[in-house]
Amino acid sequence: MSTISETLSSKEVIEKETVKIKTARPYSNPYLTGLGLGLVLLAAFVIMGRGLGASGAASTIVSVGVNAVAPEHASGNEFYKEYLGDGSTNPLKDWLVFEVLGVLVGGFISGSLAGRIKGATEKGPRISSGKRLLYAFVGGSLMGFGAKLARGCTSGQALTGGALLNLGSWAFMLAVFGGGYAVAYFLRRLWL
């Protein structure tokens, strides 16, 4: 008799644990999300007097790091000097650093509320996790290098520059989409 009651109680525990697993909510409507992003960009212009961007924050953090390790090198390098300023203010007070931190925290909160936080590597069935992470690293590095060459990342060039109708920003985005479509053909089998 005790084994039957133990079996029933363990079955109840399993059912209770199964109910606790939260299913992921569907993704947001892309049109409403785009409208929201446009309103955030407008608010950035109205409140801060400038648009959105992320590569400037990364450059500021790298410049501060180089300055901490090799101050002579940083002060003699035009790239680092641009982000370090005159030395009278802390370059980490740049609002872009806090914008990027807010994006990270907001993304985590949004993912948590939607039940999408999990430790997994999104990939197709024909690629290993290691290769997927390597490709992501190489692609991200190329995008970072391209962002410095283009004088802005996709958020700075596409969103802010596109909103200001900058010809270079529109050319940048056409090149991003064209490059993405050109490479997608060769990498499509990794995802199918």
Stockholm file with secondary structure:
# STOCKHOLM 1.0

chainA/1-192         MSTISETLSSKEVIEKETVKIKTARPYSNPYLTGLGLGLVLLAAFVIMGRGLGASGAASTIVSVGVNAVAPEHASGNEFYKEYLGDGSTNPLKDWLVFEVLGVLVGGFISGSLAGRIKGATEKGPRISSGKRLLYAFVGGSLMGFGAKLARGCTSGQALTGGALLNLGSWAFMLAVFGGGYAVAYFLRRLWL
#=GR chainA/1-192 SS CHHHHHHHHHHHHHHHHHHHSCCCCCCCCHHHHHHHHHHHHHHHHHHHSSCCCSHHHHHHHHHHHHHHHCHHHHHHCHHHHHHHTTSSSCGGGCHHHHHHHHHHHHHHHHHHHTTCCCCCCCCCTTSCHHHHHHHHHHHHHHHHHHHHHTTSCHIIIIIIIHHTTCHHHHHHHHHHHHHHHHHHHHHGGGTC
#=GC SS_cons         CHHHHHHHHHHHHHHHHHHHSCCCCCCCCHHHHHHHHHHHHHHHHHHHSSCCCSHHHHHHHHHHHHHHHCHHHHHHCHHHHHHHTTSSSCGGGCHHHHHHHHHHHHHHHHHHHTTCCCCCCCCCTTSCHHHHHHHHHHHHHHHHHHHHHTTSCHIIIIIIIHHTTCHHHHHHHHHHHHHHHHHHHHHGGGTC
//
